[in-house]
Each structure stands twice: as C-alpha cells, then as structure tokens.
C-alpha cells in the first residue's frame, strides 16, 4: 500500500492501482497531463476506476 499526500487529503492506494496509474502516465497521451484519481482508487481492467486525465 502506498500513501500519497495532496493538499486536500491523504490518498491510500494499493500497489496494483499505483502501477496502473504509472502505466497510463507513461503512454504518449499521458505526457504533460494531470491525473485525477478517486481517494480509494480501486484497480480496474487497465486503469484505476474513476481516473481522469486533464
């Protein structure tokens, strides 16, 4: 489990969810984007459920 602290709250992630987020951000479409995830960020089929890129 990994804890990420933001200005709003503490986010608790399991390793698989963190791995999925890293894989998305490593893709060409993820370059330079901000990522927003739900506080509990459950792992999904290829990306965490509720993730958005902006």
N, C-alpha and C positions, 0 to 999 in steps of 0.2 A: 504494500500500500504506500502511496506517495501523497504527501500533503503539499498543496500549492496555496500560498497565501496571496490574496489580492487585497486591494484597498477596501473591498466590500465585505468579504467573508473568507473563511477558510474552506477550501475545496478538498474533499477526500476522494482519491482515485485509486482504483485497483490497477495493477501493472498492465493488464491487457488493454484497459481503456487508455492509459498513457501511451502505450505502444501504438495504438490505432491513431491517436492524435498526432504523434510524431510522423507516422507514415503519411497521413494526409498532408501535413505541412511540408514534407519532403517532395511532394508532387509538384510539377510545374505550375499548376493552378493555385497552389497554396503559397507560392512565393510572394512575400510582401503583404500578405493578408493578415488580418487579425482574426483570431479564432475565439468563439464564444461557446462555452460548454455549460451544461446544467451542473449544479453543485454536486450531484451524486454521479453524474456521467457514466451510466451503465454502458458496457461494451455492446456493440451491435454487430451486424453481419460484416461490415467493412469499415465502419466509422462509429464513434460513440453516438448513442441515441440523443437527439436534441442538439447536435453540434451545428453551428452556422459559421460561415466564413464571410467576412466583410472586407 
